Amino acid sequence: MSYNSNYNSTYRGASPPLSYYFLPRQRLNTLLAVHSISSFLIGTIGYIHPSTAMLFFSMESAREFGVARVLSRLYCSLIFAQGIMIWRARKINDGEIKRVFILAYFLCFLFSTVALIVEHLSNEGIVDGKFFGVAKIMAMMGLTAGYGWFTFFQPPTVFALAHHSY
């Protein structure tokens, strides 16, 4: 089994080295896999425990908490479903379709990041500025940068499915 010219394993089923996941033809797949797994985790946790929304947003009354609980479950359902789409998109061999996915995610995370930063800077107490609020903004900035990199700086060959013998 051979993952690249620098790596040969004599063990059947052996995992590739960490450097394999950062090869030019593998970076997009790695980003999509990490994003997908994160979406599964966040979607599941947020749906089962919608009170985790309090880590990111300030709620002052029981009614606000109830509204946040419903919105959190709806949002987390979408996040989980997004994880499924991303996981499956990794296997798309049509580079143009994959490129559209990447552009759409770049725009989604760019606008989401701007919205969170604007709300954070308005200091109205809606987006909590504690650790988890700032961490959420940083995560959104990271996703924006990751998808932006593939949107603007990667050649079309990166979007085609790499064929591996494993």
N, C-alpha and C positions, 0 to 999 in steps of 0.2 A: 504494500500500500504506500503510495507516494503522494504527499500533499503539495510539495514543491521540490525543486531541484536540490535544495539544501537539507531536505529532511526525508529520511528513509527509515521506516520502522519495520522490524522483523516480527512484531507482535500484532496479531490479528485483533482489530478493534481498538488499537491504541489511539489515544487522543493526540491531536496535533499539538505542537508547542504553541505557547501564547503568541509568539511572533507571527504565526500563520494567520491569525485573526486581524492583523494589521497590514497584510499584504495589500497592494493597491486594488486588486480585483476582489478582495474579501472585505474591505473596510465598510462598504455600504451594507453588506449582509450582516456584519457585526453591529453596526448602528441600528439596523432594523430589528435584529434579535434582542438587543438590550432594551430598545424602546418597547418592543412587544411584551417582553417579560415584565418590565416595569408597569406597563398598562394592565396586565393581568393582575399583578399584586395590588396596585392602587385601586383598580376597579373592584376587586373582591373585598378588600379591607373597607373601602368607603361604602360599599353597598351593605355589608354585614354590620358595620359600625359607623353609621352616618354621623355620629357625634364627633368623629375625627375632624369634621369641618371646622370645629371650634379652634383647631390649631391654626387655621388660616384666616378665619373671619370672626369678627366680634359680634356677639348676639346679646341683646340686653333684656329680652323678655321671652316668656314661654312661647308666645306666638311666633316671634322671629326664629326661635329654635325649631319649631315645627315646620316652618317654611323652609328653613335651611336643611332640615332632615330630608324633606321630599326632594328638594333641588339637588342635594348631595347624592341621593340614590339615583335620580335620573341621570345626572352627570356621570356618576361612576358606572352606570350601565353602558353609557356611550364609550367611556374609556375602556371598559372590558371588551366591548365589541370592536373597538379600534385595534386592540391587541390582536384579535383574531385576524382582522384584515391585514395588519402589518405582517403577522407571522406567515400568512398565505402569500402575501405580495413578494416575499423573499424568493419564492419559486417561480415567479413570472419571468419568462425568458425574453419577452418583447421589451427591448430597451426603452422605447418611446412611452409605453404605458407606465413603466417603472419611473421614468423621468417625470411624468405628470404627477404620480404619487408624491414624489420627493418635493416638487414645486408646491403642491397643495399643502404638504406638511410644513414647509418653510413659511408660507404665508400664514397658515393657521397659528404657528408658534410665534411668528413676528408680531401679529396683531394681538395675540394673547399676552405676550410680554409687554407690549406698549400699554395695553389696558391695565395690567397689574401695576406697572410702574406709575402710571398716571393716578390710579386710585391710591397707591401707597404714598405718593408725593402730596396728594390733596389733603392727607392727614385728617380725614373725616371719621376715622375709626372703623371703617368697614373692612378694609384689608389690614389685618393685624400685622404690626411691624416687628413682632418678636422673631425669634430664630426661625420658626417654620414658615412664616410669611416671607422672610428674606430668602430662605432656602428654596421656596417655590419659585420665586422670581429668578433665582440663579439657575434652577433646573430648566425653566422655560428659556432663559438666555442660552443655556448650553444646547438645548434642542434646536433653537433657532440657528445658532452657529453651525451645528452639525449638519442640519439639512441645507443651510445656506452654502456651506462648503461644497456639497454635492450638486447643488443647483447651479452655482456659478463657476466653479473651478475644476470640475472633473470632466474628462473627455467622455463621449458617448459609449465607449467600450466598457466603462465601469458599470454601466447600467445593464449590460447583458449578463445573463446567468453564467457564472463560471462553472465549467464542467469538471468534476472531480471524481476520482475513482475511489470512493469509500463506501 
